[in-house]
């Protein structure tokens, strides 16, 4: 009977990545489902997980029904709790500890970098980052036009927070690099003399 329980607790690949994401950075909670979907989107783009999940353009950019469903399954199993933020339960932390033993350092580092990069962005910053790096995901996005109007300001904030390079920030802003550097100077930010 015990073996059967252990077998049932073996997570699917999507569940494993969700648990690894939620456990990374010392169990730092993910701010909400929008962040979780975007973090999993980037993880999937950079790992074999892309074979397991399909992300489609949705109301807030890339969305996977599989990720949502597997998150719900983890909640039912008592491994994840969600009250605004999404975090591992004590039981989830035990599963995370076991997954750490069998996950490559490269995957763990990638997950950590993605969580560190996106988790402390505001929702507008997160959407700007995703929308302008992955424009194919904006087809259904209800906030795209609103974010587009604020893109220069959001790009500046992402650059200030060191979330993106100067070149990437200028792309997000929709400006060539010289004009973006002038924009930053006008806003009182120090920018390199040359690119």
Backbone bond lengths (Angstrom), bond angles and torsions (degrees), N, CA, C in turn:
res aa  C-N    CA-C-N  psi(-1)  N-CA   C-N-CA  omega(-1)  CA-C   N-CA-C  phi
1 X - - - 1.460 - - 1.526 110.39 -
2 X 1.336 116.50 -43.15 1.466 120.59 -179.60 1.531 111.07 -61.06
3 X 1.358 116.22 -41.60 1.466 120.42 178.66 1.525 110.21 -61.33
4 X 1.303 116.44 -38.44 1.456 120.27 179.33 1.527 110.48 -63.97
5 X 1.308 116.97 -41.95 1.467 120.95 178.26 1.528 109.92 -62.86
6 X 1.351 116.28 -42.94 1.458 119.96 179.62 1.520 110.24 -64.07
7 X 1.329 116.47 -40.35 1.465 121.28 179.74 1.527 109.65 -62.33
8 X 1.318 116.98 -42.46 1.459 120.72 179.51 1.529 111.25 -64.57
9 X 1.314 117.04 -27.17 1.458 120.61 -177.46 1.532 112.28 -83.77
10 X 1.343 117.40 -5.55 1.459 119.39 177.90 1.529 108.04 -68.62
11 X 1.321 116.86 115.14 1.465 118.89 -173.83 1.529 112.76 -74.43
12 X 1.319 115.18 150.79 1.464 121.00 172.32 1.533 107.72 -67.52
13 X 1.336 118.82 165.82 1.468 119.53 178.11 1.536 113.00 -55.76
14 X 1.315 116.91 -40.73 1.474 119.86 179.71 1.523 109.92 -66.52
15 X 1.326 117.19 -44.53 1.462 120.66 177.61 1.524 110.70 -60.68
16 X 1.328 116.79 -40.77 1.468 120.42 -179.83 1.527 110.37 -60.47
17 X 1.330 117.41 -45.61 1.466 119.71 179.02 1.526 111.58 -66.39
18 X 1.325 117.37 -36.75 1.471 119.80 176.01 1.526 110.38 -61.79
19 X 1.318 116.93 -45.72 1.470 121.22 -179.81 1.527 110.29 -64.61
20 X 1.330 116.97 -42.62 1.471 120.17 178.51 1.528 111.09 -63.42
21 X 1.324 116.68 -39.41 1.468 120.38 177.52 1.524 110.43 -63.99
22 X 1.317 117.11 -47.82 1.468 120.89 -177.57 1.525 112.18 -68.75
23 X 1.315 117.50 -26.80 1.461 120.41 179.22 1.518 113.80 -84.57
24 X 1.327 116.56 -20.97 1.469 119.53 -175.70 1.526 111.55 -67.29
25 X 1.329 114.63 162.33 1.469 122.43 -178.44 1.535 110.58 55.63
26 X 1.331 114.73 46.72 1.463 121.36 175.70 1.534 112.47 59.05
27 X 1.318 115.61 44.32 1.473 123.46 176.94 1.527 113.59 66.46
28 X 1.314 117.74 22.23 1.472 120.63 178.38 1.531 109.11 -56.89
29 X 1.336 118.25 125.75 1.467 119.75 179.82 1.533 111.11 -64.29
30 X 1.319 116.20 152.89 1.461 121.52 171.55 1.525 105.93 -87.78
31 X 1.344 116.52 137.79 1.465 122.04 -170.16 1.526 115.14 -61.00
32 X 1.306 117.87 -26.19 1.460 120.89 -178.94 1.518 110.54 171.29
33 X 1.328 115.66 -178.04 1.464 120.04 -175.43 1.526 112.61 -65.87
34 X 1.327 117.88 -33.07 1.467 119.54 178.48 1.522 109.58 -61.12
35 X 1.327 117.34 -46.47 1.464 121.74 178.76 1.531 110.25 -64.81
36 X 1.322 116.18 -44.32 1.460 120.29 -178.44 1.528 110.83 -59.26
37 X 1.323 116.73 -46.47 1.466 120.30 -179.98 1.530 111.02 -61.83
38 X 1.334 117.42 -42.31 1.473 120.41 -177.96 1.532 110.92 -71.21
39 X 1.320 117.22 -38.16 1.462 120.43 178.01 1.530 109.95 -66.24
40 X 1.314 117.32 -42.35 1.466 120.64 177.70 1.532 110.87 -67.39
41 X 1.325 117.41 -34.59 1.468 121.61 176.14 1.528 110.28 -58.73
42 X 1.334 116.16 -47.58 1.468 119.81 -179.90 1.531 111.64 -68.56
43 X 1.325 117.00 -37.46 1.468 120.00 176.32 1.532 109.34 -61.47
44 X 1.328 116.22 -46.82 1.468 120.35 -178.78 1.527 111.45 -62.30
45 X 1.318 117.39 -37.74 1.468 120.42 179.92 1.528 111.81 -63.65
46 X 1.317 117.19 -23.36 1.465 121.69 -173.32 1.524 114.94 -114.15
47 X 1.323 117.65 9.48 1.470 121.42 -178.45 1.533 109.63 -142.43
48 X 1.324 116.97 171.59 1.473 119.85 175.19 1.536 112.96 -63.77
49 X 1.305 118.15 -7.59 1.468 121.07 177.73 1.528 110.73 -57.96
50 X 1.338 117.02 -24.94 1.468 120.19 179.87 1.534 111.71 -58.55
51 X 1.340 117.09 -21.17 1.467 120.95 177.08 1.533 111.37 -79.77
52 X 1.326 117.19 -16.38 1.472 122.20 -174.85 1.530 113.66 -99.66
53 X 1.328 116.79 -25.38 1.469 119.86 -174.93 1.521 110.78 -129.56
54 X 1.307 114.35 149.23 1.457 121.25 176.42 1.526 107.01 -117.71
55 X 1.311 116.02 126.67 1.461 121.21 175.56 1.518 108.01 -105.36
56 X 1.325 115.27 131.82 1.458 120.08 179.89 1.521 109.56 -118.92
57 X 1.344 116.82 156.37 1.462 118.89 173.92 1.530 108.28 -60.62
58 X 1.320 115.91 134.96 1.463 119.99 -176.06 1.521 108.48 -144.08
59 X 1.302 117.33 -173.42 1.462 122.48 -174.47 1.526 113.86 -55.94
60 X 1.328 117.63 -35.47 1.467 121.55 179.76 1.527 111.42 -117.38
61 X 1.315 117.20 30.45 1.457 120.38 -178.93 1.513 110.69 96.75
62 X 1.339 117.89 -152.33 1.461 120.17 -173.62 1.530 112.48 -61.05
63 X 1.330 114.66 133.74 1.463 121.32 -177.41 1.527 108.58 -142.26
64 X 1.322 115.82 138.84 1.460 121.60 175.79 1.522 109.49 -122.54
65 X 1.316 114.88 120.99 1.462 120.02 175.82 1.531 110.20 -63.59
66 X 1.334 116.28 -33.95 1.469 120.95 179.00 1.524 110.71 -62.07
67 X 1.334 116.65 -44.98 1.471 120.43 178.99 1.524 109.47 -60.71
68 X 1.326 116.90 -45.34 1.465 121.43 179.85 1.531 110.82 -60.93
69 X 1.313 116.22 -45.62 1.461 121.92 -178.90 1.533 111.55 -65.12
70 X 1.330 116.50 -43.44 1.472 119.89 179.91 1.526 111.26 -68.41
71 X 1.323 117.41 -33.89 1.467 120.52 174.73 1.529 109.51 -62.21
72 X 1.316 115.82 -44.51 1.469 120.70 178.17 1.533 110.56 -60.93
73 X 1.330 116.70 -41.90 1.471 120.29 177.64 1.528 111.33 -61.20
74 X 1.329 116.69 -40.47 1.472 120.23 178.40 1.531 111.15 -65.16
75 X 1.326 116.58 -34.30 1.470 120.04 176.07 1.526 110.04 -66.58
76 X 1.324 116.73 -44.22 1.466 121.31 179.24 1.526 110.69 -61.24
77 X 1.329 116.52 -38.46 1.469 121.25 178.79 1.527 112.77 -74.38
78 X 1.330 116.54 -6.35 1.463 120.23 179.07 1.519 114.09 78.91
79 X 1.337 117.40 21.20 1.464 121.16 -179.04 1.525 112.50 -96.74
80 X 1.328 115.93 -21.49 1.462 121.81 -176.55 1.522 108.81 -132.59
81 X 1.325 115.72 143.19 1.467 121.73 174.97 1.526 107.90 -121.88
82 X 1.324 114.68 142.32 1.461 119.45 179.60 1.521 109.54 -132.93
83 X 1.317 115.16 117.28 1.466 121.16 169.93 1.522 104.95 -142.86
84 X 1.314 115.09 81.54 1.460 120.94 -172.30 1.513 108.76 80.98
85 X 1.322 115.25 -71.94 1.462 120.52 174.88 1.528 108.99 -84.11
86 X 1.321 114.71 158.85 1.463 120.20 -179.43 1.521 107.73 -117.33
87 X 1.343 116.19 127.38 1.466 119.37 -176.59 1.521 110.99 -147.04
88 X 1.328 114.44 163.30 1.461 120.57 176.27 1.523 110.25 -77.84
89 X 1.320 115.95 144.24 1.463 121.38 170.48 1.531 107.00 -83.16
90 X 1.323 116.88 177.85 1.471 119.66 176.67 1.527 110.44 -59.52
91 X 1.315 116.45 -40.40 1.462 120.85 177.63 1.528 110.95 -64.25
92 X 1.321 116.13 -39.04 1.457 121.07 177.18 1.517 111.83 -64.09
93 X 1.331 116.01 -35.65 1.473 120.49 178.48 1.526 111.33 -65.68
94 X 1.337 116.42 -33.12 1.473 120.11 176.67 1.531 110.52 -66.13
95 X 1.328 116.22 -42.94 1.467 120.36 178.14 1.529 109.31 -65.22
96 X 1.326 116.60 -40.13 1.473 121.37 177.05 1.531 110.62 -57.98
97 X 1.324 117.04 -45.37 1.470 121.21 179.83 1.530 110.77 -59.19
98 X 1.325 117.03 -39.58 1.471 120.50 177.80 1.528 111.54 -68.87
99 X 1.330 117.07 -38.77 1.467 120.60 179.06 1.527 111.69 -66.21
100 X 1.327 116.19 -33.88 1.471 119.93 178.92 1.526 111.63 -57.39
101 X 1.327 115.74 -35.07 1.470 121.30 -177.04 1.527 112.46 -67.60
102 X 1.327 117.06 -24.49 1.470 119.91 -174.20 1.534 113.46 -116.35
103 X 1.310 117.09 8.11 1.466 121.07 -178.43 1.517 109.80 -106.30
104 X 1.318 115.97 136.97 1.470 120.51 -177.76 1.529 111.07 -66.29
105 X 1.312 115.06 151.25 1.469 121.44 178.20 1.523 110.30 -60.03
106 X 1.332 117.22 -35.75 1.470 121.06 -179.59 1.528 111.18 -63.09
107 X 1.337 116.58 -44.79 1.468 120.09 179.09 1.522 110.39 -64.21
108 X 1.325 116.22 -43.66 1.469 119.93 -179.58 1.525 110.67 -61.94
109 X 1.325 116.44 -41.01 1.464 121.07 179.61 1.527 110.82 -65.49
110 X 1.321 117.02 -42.85 1.463 121.51 178.10 1.528 110.66 -59.79
111 X 1.324 116.62 -48.58 1.465 121.58 -179.69 1.525 110.10 -59.92
112 X 1.312 116.43 -45.00 1.466 121.69 179.63 1.534 110.92 -60.76
113 X 1.330 116.65 -45.17 1.472 121.02 -179.75 1.520 111.42 -62.34
114 X 1.326 116.69 -43.07 1.466 120.40 -179.69 1.522 110.12 -64.83
115 X 1.321 117.16 -45.25 1.468 120.24 -179.68 1.523 110.36 -64.05
116 X 1.323 116.66 -44.57 1.464 120.62 179.06 1.524 110.59 -61.64
117 X 1.325 116.44 -39.86 1.456 120.63 -177.73 1.513 114.04 -69.23
118 X 1.324 117.68 -40.13 1.463 120.65 -171.60 1.519 114.76 -101.71
119 X 1.312 118.05 -28.52 1.464 120.83 -168.69 1.527 114.11 -64.29
120 X 1.335 117.61 -28.46 1.469 117.40 -179.31 1.525 112.70 -101.78
121 X 1.328 117.05 13.27 1.462 119.85 173.73 1.524 108.96 -79.08
122 X 1.331 115.61 149.84 1.462 118.98 169.87 1.530 107.22 -69.84
123 X 1.315 117.00 166.21 1.462 118.96 179.70 1.529 111.05 -61.21
124 X 1.329 117.84 -41.53 1.468 120.46 178.58 1.526 111.49 -63.31
125 X 1.328 117.31 -42.21 1.468 120.59 178.07 1.526 110.53 -62.43
126 X 1.319 115.96 -43.68 1.462 121.51 179.28 1.525 110.66 -59.70
127 X 1.329 116.12 -48.06 1.461 119.84 -178.58 1.524 111.16 -65.90
128 X 1.335 118.04 -40.79 1.471 120.42 177.29 1.524 109.97 -60.64
129 X 1.320 116.18 -45.42 1.468 120.67 179.90 1.533 110.62 -57.78
130 X 1.317 116.44 -47.51 1.468 120.82 -177.96 1.527 111.15 -72.36
131 X 1.337 117.69 -49.26 1.464 121.03 -175.93 1.528 112.35 -57.83
132 X 1.327 117.30 -42.66 1.463 119.26 -173.64 1.526 113.10 -90.50
133 X 1.321 117.96 -11.73 1.465 120.77 171.40 1.527 111.45 -91.71
134 X 1.325 115.78 -27.40 1.464 121.23 -177.94 1.531 109.18 -132.74
135 X 1.330 117.32 68.70 1.469 120.64 -174.39 1.529 113.68 -59.72
136 X 1.328 116.99 -23.06 1.465 120.21 178.57 1.528 111.97 -64.97
137 X 1.320 117.80 -13.46 1.473 121.17 -178.21 1.530 112.74 -93.19
138 X 1.336 117.48 3.23 1.473 120.11 -173.15 1.525 113.97 -97.60
139 X 1.317 117.93 -1.62 1.465 122.07 -173.46 1.537 112.79 -51.18
140 X 1.318 117.64 -40.74 1.470 122.49 -177.96 1.535 112.84 -104.16
141 X 1.306 117.14 1.60 1.473 121.82 -170.64 1.531 112.11 -67.01
142 X 1.315 115.75 119.79 1.467 121.32 -179.06 1.528 112.47 -77.54
143 X 1.312 118.05 -19.31 1.467 121.44 -177.59 1.527 112.63 -101.27
144 X 1.326 117.15 -0.26 1.462 120.29 -173.01 1.530 112.61 -57.74
145 X 1.315 118.10 -49.75 1.477 120.57 -177.58 1.526 110.89 -62.72
146 X 1.317 116.91 -40.31 1.466 121.20 178.00 1.528 111.02 -63.69
147 X 1.313 117.03 -44.52 1.470 122.03 179.59 1.527 109.82 -66.39
148 X 1.323 116.12 -39.10 1.468 121.49 -179.60 1.533 110.98 -58.68
149 X 1.326 117.07 -38.78 1.474 121.63 179.50 1.523 111.74 -64.79
150 X 1.332 116.93 -27.73 1.470 121.82 -176.80 1.520 112.36 -105.74
151 X 1.315 118.05 12.30 1.463 120.52 -168.78 1.519 113.74 -61.69
152 X 1.345 118.67 -37.10 1.475 119.94 -179.60 1.528 110.04 -65.54
153 X 1.329 115.96 -45.80 1.471 120.57 179.40 1.535 111.16 -63.22
154 X 1.325 116.22 -42.11 1.468 120.40 179.49 1.527 111.15 -67.37
155 X 1.327 116.63 -39.19 1.472 120.41 177.11 1.526 110.08 -62.86
156 X 1.328 116.35 -40.03 1.464 120.67 178.12 1.529 110.14 -61.79
157 X 1.333 116.78 -44.47 1.473 120.04 179.83 1.526 111.33 -63.89
158 X 1.326 116.99 -40.49 1.468 120.25 177.98 1.525 110.56 -64.06
159 X 1.329 116.61 -38.49 1.465 120.76 178.06 1.531 110.40 -68.22
160 X 1.338 115.88 -43.30 1.476 120.91 178.43 1.525 111.42 -58.98
161 X 1.321 116.58 -40.39 1.471 121.91 -179.53 1.531 111.98 -78.81
162 X 1.326 115.78 -0.15 1.472 122.06 -178.37 1.530 112.04 61.27
163 X 1.326 115.96 34.36 1.467 121.22 176.82 1.521 111.09 -85.26
164 X 1.347 115.69 -25.75 1.463 120.98 -179.54 1.524 109.42 -138.94
165 X 1.320 114.99 158.80 1.463 120.80 175.99 1.529 109.52 -74.54
166 X 1.304 116.13 168.96 1.465 121.36 176.98 1.529 110.21 -59.34
167 X 1.327 116.60 -44.25 1.464 120.69 179.49 1.518 112.36 -62.19
168 X 1.327 116.94 -44.72 1.469 121.43 179.47 1.530 110.13 -66.54
169 X 1.330 117.29 -39.22 1.468 120.61 178.04 1.525 110.64 -62.44
170 X 1.337 117.38 -40.48 1.471 119.50 179.41 1.530 110.46 -65.07
171 X 1.340 117.44 -35.77 1.471 120.85 175.89 1.528 110.48 -64.41
172 X 1.329 116.59 -45.78 1.467 120.57 179.11 1.525 109.90 -61.27
173 X 1.338 116.41 -39.29 1.466 121.38 179.53 1.523 112.23 -70.48
174 X 1.327 117.24 -18.42 1.460 120.37 -177.66 1.520 112.20 76.84
175 X 1.337 116.46 27.76 1.466 121.94 -178.05 1.522 109.29 -124.98
176 X 1.349 115.19 155.30 1.457 115.98 170.37 1.529 106.81 -72.47
177 X 1.299 116.01 163.43 1.469 120.33 -170.58 1.522 112.68 -62.31
178 X 1.343 117.70 -38.84 1.466 120.75 -179.73 1.526 110.64 -62.83
179 X 1.327 117.09 -47.40 1.470 120.39 179.22 1.526 111.55 -63.93
180 X 1.328 116.45 -37.21 1.463 119.08 178.41 1.526 110.87 -67.10
181 X 1.328 116.75 -40.37 1.472 120.00 177.21 1.528 110.05 -62.29
182 X 1.330 117.20 -41.05 1.473 120.97 176.53 1.532 110.22 -62.23
183 X 1.329 116.56 -42.13 1.468 121.94 177.68 1.534 110.10 -59.10
184 X 1.322 116.72 -45.82 1.468 120.80 179.21 1.523 111.27 -62.22
185 X 1.327 116.53 -43.72 1.473 120.34 178.54 1.526 110.54 -61.63
186 X 1.341 116.57 -43.04 1.472 120.82 178.44 1.526 111.42 -59.87
187 X 1.326 116.44 -29.66 1.469 121.62 179.52 1.529 111.85 -88.90
188 X 1.338 116.27 3.65 1.462 120.45 176.04 1.516 115.22 85.86
189 X 1.316 117.59 13.80 1.466 120.31 179.11 1.518 110.56 -90.67
190 X 1.311 114.80 143.10 1.468 120.02 174.90 1.522 107.90 -79.31
191 X 1.318 114.36 132.15 1.464 119.55 178.04 1.519 108.75 -130.64
192 X 1.318 117.23 155.34 1.464 119.22 178.78 1.528 110.16 -59.95
193 X 1.336 116.03 150.19 1.462 120.27 -179.96 1.515 111.45 -64.25
194 X 1.311 116.08 -39.31 1.461 119.10 176.94 1.514 108.42 -136.68
195 X 1.276 113.90 162.10 1.453 119.69 -177.23 1.447 111.27 -75.88
